[in-house]
Amino acid sequence: MNVIHFTQRATDTLDSLNATAARFLPLADGTGNVHVSCLHLEEGGTVTAPSIDHVAALLCVHGRITITILDPAMRIDIHAGMGCILNSNEAYSIESVTGAIVIIVESDSLCPHERGISSPERIAGARWPTRF
């Protein structure tokens, strides 16, 4: 077993992707184009990610982020315990007013499991955290 840390002190300043107030740490690589990493955004942090030629799952484990998709134009707020899967070649940016920790899983192919997809029936009665 290997123990990994993705605390803020373990991360490095992200100096690319027009990032501000962002820190990054690669966590694991798999066979082929499979990568797991961690992104820490401070209050007001942003990252403009270019479209990439593989799929990326963004999983917010702490705080809140807003993801902006360019085409079709949309913004979605993601809170801790939520995430999204972005298609290959889908340009997006991430920002956080409050600060956040995001686990990023990248692969040639990722398909959301039916049980993980948000729907009114699935999340009915769920209570969102009020403090971050």
N, C-alpha and C positions, 0 to 999 in steps of 0.2 A: 504494500500500500504506500502511496505517496500522499502526503498531506499538502494541500495548497491553501494559500491565504489570498483573499482578494479584498483585504482591508485597504483603506485609502493610503496608508503608509507604504504598502507594497506596490502601488501603482506609479506610473511615470506620467509626467505632463504630456498631454497630447498636443503636439505642435503642428499637426497636419489637419486637413479637412476643414479649414477655417474654424477650428475649435477655439472656444474661449471657456475658461474655468472648467476644463475637462481633464480627467486623468484616465489612463488606460492600462490594462494588464492582460496579455495573452495567458490563458489558463491551460489549455490542452489542444492538441492537434490530433486528428484522426487520419485514417487512410484516405487518400484522395484529397479533395478540397473541403475538409471538415475542420472547423476551428471553433473553439469555445473561448470567450474572452469576457472581461468585465470592464464596464465603463462607469466611472464616477463623475457625476456632474455636480458642481457646487451651485449655490443659488445663482440664478441667471446664466448658467452654463449652456452652451450651444455646440452642436456639431453639425456640419453640413456634409452629409455622406453622399458621395457620388453614386450613381447607379453602378451596381456591381454585377458580375456575370454569374452569380449564384444567389441562392435564397438565404435570407437572414431572419432569424427569430429574435425579437427583442423582448426580453422578459424583465419587467420592472420588479425588483425585489425590495426596494425601499424608496419612498418618496413618490413624486409624480413627474411625468414627462408629457410633453405634447409633441406628437409626430406630425410633420407636414409632408404630404405627398404632393408632388408637382403635377402629375397627370394620371388620373383626373385630379384636379385641385381639391384637396380636403385636409382637414386637421382633425386629429383625434386625441383626446386626453386619455392617458394611461396612468393608472394608480398602482401602487404596490399590490402584487397578486394578480396583475393583468399583464398581457403582452400582445404581440401581433407578429404575423409572419409576412414579410415583404418579399414580393416576387423578384426574380432575377431581373436586372436592368430597370428596376423601379427606383427612381431618384427620390430621396427623402432627406429631411433634416430633423434633428432632435433638439428640444430645448427644455429646460426645467427652471421654473420660477423658484421652487422650493428646495431644489437639490434632489438627487436621486442616485440609486445604484441600479445598473442594468446589466443583466447577463445576456450576452450575444452568442447565438449559436448559428454558424454559417455552414452550409453544405450545398452540394450540387442539387439536392432535392430534399425538401421537407414538406410533409403534408400534415395539417392539423388533425389531431384525433377528434373524432365526432364528439366525444365526451368533453373535450377541452374547448370547443367552440361556444362562445357566448350566445345565448338565446334567451328570450323572455322566460321560457319554461325552465331553463336550466338555472337561471340566477334569481328567479322569483323569491322574494323574501331575504335575499342576501343583504347584509348590512355592510356598507362601505366604511372604512376607518374615517374618523373625523379629524384626527390629528396625525401629522407626519413629522 
